[in-house]
């Protein structure tokens, strides 16, 4: 078989003499992602890690000083595994089980068996436990607050689907827009790319769109959207202006609020004084446009959506909470295609027709004996400040003394903020072990590097959360050089540690796939589905489930709130939450409010601009960055930084110039892309360029490649969520003529004296 899959789609692979010579998107996919075109070059790239390597200073002296700067020594697998098998028990014996961090983060593989963080966590749980993560970088602030507001935190499931919008919606007001590129991927694999088609259907059906964003192109021009450019970080202020207009006009659905909500009276008292004129002063959107939009929303079947990017900010819990409050005031929550949505189109699947949840093949992680989990937004604090307390979600976490990080399937130097601070904490560690396919930043900054296979070099099952089918992911290529599957590496390590049978259960890859499939299929049959058996699935490559039947979100609650209460203390929507109010947090009170960020254009020093970071179009986060498709988007090898024409002209910056972006946290270089699609005062850059510090041996040196997280803050959204705040950042920008060359994709330096 030559068909496999990834986060960006199902594709066929052409092999000649053991090499990939071409890839083609699934013929059933109307718009296959162009990302697949980079796979042939990457799977055979000179950046692939061909065998285990150990940093020279760690191998010779077990020191930390040269991490990121020293050469690597090639070793054989037996030597590498022996080193890991000795180091884990040493760290545990000397510092305790809380000294091991295994909360790896990243999309890793789309497959259900070879999901690298899962294979790692299963191993570390059996080995005595590990410090884990809590929350996520995608929608962490919403994840923290919505259980208090709605009684549920399954954020991707809280959005009306495209068929509902096409059939029932008249007006969609999108805070943060819904860029088409975001819908090109899905954490479990994108089965078909139909976002552009759905937008076209909605437009043809008469649905009107409003893009409330600093960027005009956050919403496709094909739907002729109205653009309301606002200052970054002021979405809640604009929502308050809209809410005040509804209130003054008598357009609030008080019957809905009385039957389905609690705490509106408290919020209503706060609303006084936050009218459209006040909102205009904060947001930069004229008051007459705010009032006109509020009246359109009241007069039409309206859906209010807020992108995940909007809540990745200081006080990020407030935009999703205010989105719910605004939709509740309109009274349309629970109606098809109306109410609110969070992250509409942020991934492909969350706006598609879907069945009721179907069980999925899942590798069991087992019980983690260590009960400490750290919010993902505070990873640097974990490394830098052991023993200190962190306030979180009404409680306190004592930060453990982590000495060993074991990473598989993620790039900490992509998703974490304030990279210079992270790097300082990273250098405090005794040992860093990574499984990697390429010599990327975490591999170059590790001590022990074990080469991993790619998706094309193993068998797996694709089963997404939203799509009503499972797909076979066939191995189409032999593993590169000495690369091994993560599952096999951990199985051998478990054998060396004495718990191999508990880890691998005497199953090989195909044995595990059959087992996981059979368990999920049996569960599905109990729930009334009729999946085919494994042999038929593997022979045909797919197992389909019935056509989508799930009703609109909150429709049962709307029909009978007593019979279908929410999982909140009152069973209703908490516009004011006594629980959150009881925490006593001054940075997150018991209802949504406007809170001035520490960094925003309303209090910016002279010359400062607001930097926004977004998802790239030619790669998935940092995956595929060395591919020709990703490199083709760069300017002289650097990530393009979009700058408004007025800001560029004021600084003498022309399209294509190299620029220096800086603040007190760090410096990065990028290529300027002058645009008319940004609000003046705002910059925009995609994340995922491989971190490329000028001096890898010391923190604080400039990044040469265009990595925005060098300058972003890692302070936490609030004490409630402690979520990432990458969108709250001010910087200075200037043209430079002598920036150092990019070396992100240079060959790694090897030492002699290995095996």
PyMOL commands that set and color helices and strands:
alter all, ss='L'
color gray80, all
select helices_A, chain A and resi 34-43+56-61+77-95+97-99+116-126+140-149+155-157+162-168+180-184+195-204+216-218+221-223+235-249+254-260+264-271+276-283+287-299+308-311+317-330+348-351+376-384+412-415+419-426+441-444+455-457+486-497+500-504+509-526+534-540+555-559+578-583+601-603+628-631+645-650+708-710
alter helices_A, ss='H'
color red, helices_A
select strands_A, chain A and resi 3-6+9-16+19-25+53-55+72-74+100-101+132-134+171-175+208-212+226-228+261-262+302-306+339-342+373-375+389-392+395-398+404-408+431-436+448-451+460-463+469-473+542-544+573-574+609-614+640-644+658-663+666-675+682-686+730-735+750-751
alter strands_A, ss='S'
color yellow, strands_A
deselect
rebuild
show_as cartoon
